[in-house]
């Protein structure tokens, strides 16, 4: 799928708080509260954002407090009218896949066809074990489970009785109606470029590929791997839409940026991360080599989208040139709305105007 000149913008909904943790989202959100989250989603829709995304974890953030993702997304579907809806990295191991397919069809129908199916093999052993879910330590097996989950979901979304015999799932005369609004069902999103099992999953099953935060050079390498995986499996890479999840902050000056760093440092000292995040930090460092060196100003500016309006325009345009069609944004100043507003009302028009 070739990218148009118009960059789509998504809003990653902050359903957990991570005060002062600059690398791992929501650094300015001191304590999880529902009303600011709901208000921000409705503001995002009024500002013209294209999509909202909800994380899928059992515990996350400084104190482990996080809203359950699927429940939250269903509530937000009823609180909005136009904006597309997705669970970012929906954990396949947290729900029985055929039931998830039924849930997805239901949410899609209720929302008028706005649901995006972003599914993931999962990675947090600690969450699975802690909640008593089965845990498969081999990622290639978990990826194969997701492949079957996508296959059976697409069959169920036809509304016809489904017999399915896979290695991990078996269906016998299963019927799932009503069917999703979009013929064939919601678009399937799959993330990252970890290994051959992931690459196979993306190339064979994804409509949309998504990368976690990455600088220009790192993202270029990831896209090259994804494209090569498509070619090796006989797929045209242009049929796979490429998207990016990242953190975004718009500042007026370098002085303001340094003020934010000082502010987050003070928050981190006042609200040190608890035990709920230890494995998350380890994983984040492994998935991107840029995340392993601690809080470094230059690295953060490379890794995320941070800067003045002109600098943010240039960075987003560089992502567009790599083929990125949509950027899912974690706003580093939330619950303040400055970056959200400026990005939609000033920066996107400048991008579309070819400035």
Secondary structure, 3 states (H helix, E strand, C coil): CCCCCCCEEEEECCCECCCCCHHHCCCCCCCCCHHHHHHHHHHHHHCCCCEEEEECCCCCCCCCCECCHHHHHHHHHHCCCCCEEEEECEEHHHCCHHHHHHHHHHHHHHCCCCEEEEEECCCCHHHHHHHCCCCCCCHHHHHHHHHHHHHHHHHHCCCCCEEEECCCCEEEEECCCCCCCCCCCCCEEEECCCCHHHHHHHHHHCCEEEECCCCHHHHHHHHHHHHHHHHHCCCCHHHCEEEEEEEEEECCCHHHHHHHHHHHHHHHHHCCCCHHHHHHHHHHHHHCHHHHCCCCHHHHHHHCEEECHHHHHHHHHHHHHCCEEEEEEEECCCCCCHHHHHHHHHHHHHHHCCC
